[in-house]
Structures are given as C-alpha cells and as structure tokens.
Amino acid sequence: MSHNQQILRSEVILEKYGKALTGKTVLITGVSDDSIAGELAVQLASADPALLILTARAESKVAGIEERINSVKPNVKTRFLCMDLSDLSAVRGAVEELTDVAHIDHLVCVAGVMFPPYSKTKDGFESQLGVNYLANFVLVKLLLSKVRAAGPSSSIVIMASSMARQGKVHFDDVQFSNGDTYDPMVAYGQSNAARVMFVKRLGEKLKNEKIRVFSVDPGAVQSGLQRHCPPGFLDQVAEWKKAGPMVDLDGNTFDIPPWTGTSEGASTVITAMIDPTITDYAGSYLNQNAISDHELHTHLRDTANWTKLWDMSEDLTGEKFAL
Ligand SMILES: NC(=O)c1ccc[n+]([C@@H]2O[C@H](COP(=O)([O-])OP(=O)(O)OC[C@H]3O[C@@H](n4cnc5c(N)ncnc54)[C@H](OP(=O)(O)O)[C@@H]3O)[C@@H](O)[C@H]2O)c1
C-alpha cells in the first residue's frame, strides 16, 4: 500500500499503472479547459481508453479538451454528456442518455464549486451541498449498475478537499437556515465532509464486489476554482501559511499544501482509479497519492454519522439507495 505521501505528476502514475486503463470506459464530471477534470481527461487519453465520457454544463466547456485529445490520440473516442449538477432532473436526464453504454469502468466525480455566494440549486439545496455532494449521491446511485457491469477493479472516485478536515455535516442546520447562517467556507467544508463520509459508507458496502471506491484531496491546485473566492483570497491563504499550520476539528494540526498545477491535481485521482496497491482499502480518503485516513477527524470517522448522512441524502433527494 502507498503510505508515503508525495505530490506527483499524473504522468508518473500513468507510467507505472496506466496499462490498466487501456480499452476502458471512463465518465468524468467537471471537464473544462482549466479544470482538474479537463487535465485528467487529457492525461487518461495517453493510456488508450476506449471511451471518455466528458460531462459539463455546456458542450463549449469540453470542446478544447476534446481537441487536445484528438490531436494526440485520435483513436480515443470522446463523448460530451450535458449534465448540470445543480438540477437533479438534469442529472437523471443525463443518465438516461447513456442507455447505449453497457458498462462504465471508472466513474470519476470531480466537478464542484468553492465558496460561492449563497444560492440554492433547482431542488432547493444550498449550492455547495447540492452540487458537490447530493448530485454525486444521485449520480452514483443511478450509474452503479453500469459500474457493477464493468466488474472487479472498476472504480468510483469522488473528489473531496483538505477542507473536509475542518468541515462537518451540520445535521441540525444542513441548509444554513435558508442562508441566514451561511458562511461559504463552512458550507464548502460541510460539502467535503459529506463527500468523504459518503465514500466511507459506499466503500464498505461495495468492498466484497472489489469495486474501488475512494475520496481524493487533490492538494492546492491552480485551476478555474478560484473564480468564486472573495477578492484577496490568495493573499489570505498566504497569510494563513505564514501564521503556521491549520487546525482540524479534533485540534490536530496540518499544513496547507503548496500550490501545484493540474497534472499534480489529477494524479491522486488516477491513483484512486488504478493503483493496485490500494485495492483493499475501499472507502478510504487519499491525499498525495496515498491512503490518508489517519488525517480524518472524529466526526468524519464516526460510522453513526455515515448512516445519518446516507439517510438524510435519501430523504433530501428522494432517491432510495439500498445496497
Ligand atoms: N483547485 C483546488 O485547489 C482544489 C482543492 C481541493 C479540492 N478541489 C476540488 O476539485 C474539484 C475540481 O475543482 P477544479 O480545481 O478543477 O475547479 P474548476 O476549474 O472550477 O472546475 C470545476 C468544474 O466543475 C464544474 N461545475 C461547477 N458547477 C457545476 C454544475 N452545477 N454542474 C456541472 N458542472 C459544474 C465547472 O463547470 P463550469 O465551468 O460550468 O462552472 C468546472 O468544469 C472540485 O470538486 C473542488 O472541490 C479543488
């Protein structure tokens, strides 16, 4: 198992394990020119998958990525799938478009938003909870039969963040009192805590089927994500770094990772998809290409919270997800 945490470029992971991707079908959310998912798609193409299903809110978002892939790997098929994660009916509609896809070897949920001003999704959820987490809950539920059809060594990978280490699910006020108690950073932390805990329970449920299930902290990646950050956010991060380590909800300290490019940001996702040394650790949280469950605070490791979150997600989305 990879214990040693290291920030690596995607190329390094692909050189080691990329053969496992040849001929595979991969669905990736959040693809755009400057996103981690966009870079992930380009990187995966180098390993000759059969089909990359690239999802975004508009075809124009993936056009540049498709062009980059086609220019170097014309044999790799790409397919745009329109999916707005802030609207569960759009998620369901997108899944219906995939009737001709018999199996999905890797379902990679990368899309997300960070620190937007308060707003609600079409279904009335606080936007970060809705887009970063609840939409993934529904997407995974609806596509699980196709992942199962791909057999053992298929994967479900959910992007998360080191902000989960300062986040928890506010079960008593998950929607922030309709915005009255909204703090964008607390809500981002909550959505990432939910992502990590969902994966914990899902991994446990799918372990016997040998489906790889991981949540991923990609590090601090220069991407399109910073667009919603309040002005001066990057200076603020620099100040936090100068002030010393961050503190998690248990009082343990951790460092803010150094800024990297998207190749480094995508590498831990690729580790989650194919690194054979971590197969037995379904449900784990990965950071810097290694199992990092020791970084999770008590609230995230509490199995009663995993159950509470699962039940709450079923209630909010109206999707019963029995496994
Ligand atoms: N960058 C980092 O330092 C960092 C650190 C920790 C975790 N993460 C996580 O990594 C993931 C990817 O972030 P990134 O850095 O690649 O940011 P990004 O460049 O902003 O990419 C996010 C992608 O998600 C898409 N997206 C946003 N809202 C959507 C919606 N309602 N429906 C469908 N797609 C939507 C965006 O599409 P549009 O262009 O249409 O908005 C974009 O393609 C996020 O989940 C984030 O929480 C990033």
The ligand as a Gaussian input file, in Angstrom:
#p B3LYP/6-31G(d) Opt

LIG

0 1
 N       -8.354000      23.507000      -7.107000
 C       -8.099000      23.160000      -5.848000
 O       -7.154000      23.650000      -5.203000
 C       -8.956000      22.163000      -5.156000
 C       -8.607000      21.799000      -3.838000
 C       -9.405000      20.871000      -3.189000
 C      -10.495000      20.317000      -3.818000
 N      -10.810000      20.687000      -5.085000
 C      -11.990000      20.073000      -5.713000
 O      -11.666000      19.710000      -7.029000
 C      -12.809000      19.755000      -7.855000
 C      -12.455000      20.379000      -9.187000
 O      -12.023000      21.662000      -8.967000
 P      -11.125000      22.440000     -10.008000
 O       -9.979000      22.945000      -9.216000
 O      -10.893000      21.682000     -11.221000
 O      -12.087000      23.688000     -10.282000
 P      -12.686000      24.275000     -11.639000
 O      -11.587000      24.558000     -12.575000
 O      -13.587000      25.375000     -11.211000
 O      -13.543000      23.083000     -12.190000
 C      -14.766000      22.735000     -11.637000
 C      -15.613000      22.140000     -12.709000
 O      -16.882000      21.812000     -12.127000
 C      -17.879000      22.308000     -12.991000
 N      -19.117000      22.628000     -12.314000
 C      -19.351000      23.575000     -11.399000
 N      -20.652000      23.634000     -11.111000
 C      -21.263000      22.704000     -11.876000
 C      -22.589000      22.290000     -12.047000
 N      -23.612000      22.848000     -11.386000
 N      -22.862000      21.309000     -12.936000
 C      -21.878000      20.737000     -13.646000
 N      -20.592000      21.093000     -13.543000
 C      -20.286000      22.070000     -12.655000
 C      -17.284000      23.566000     -13.595000
 O      -18.008000      23.911000     -14.752000
 P      -18.403000      25.442000     -15.083000
 O      -17.219000      25.991000     -15.775000
 O      -19.622000      25.278000     -15.937000
 O      -18.690000      26.127000     -13.778000
 C      -15.870000      23.121000     -13.857000
 O      -15.759000      22.439000     -15.071000
 C      -13.895000      20.460000      -7.066000
 O      -14.846000      19.488000      -6.684000
 C      -13.179000      21.003000      -5.851000
 O      -13.990000      20.977000      -4.691000
 C      -10.061000      21.590000      -5.774000

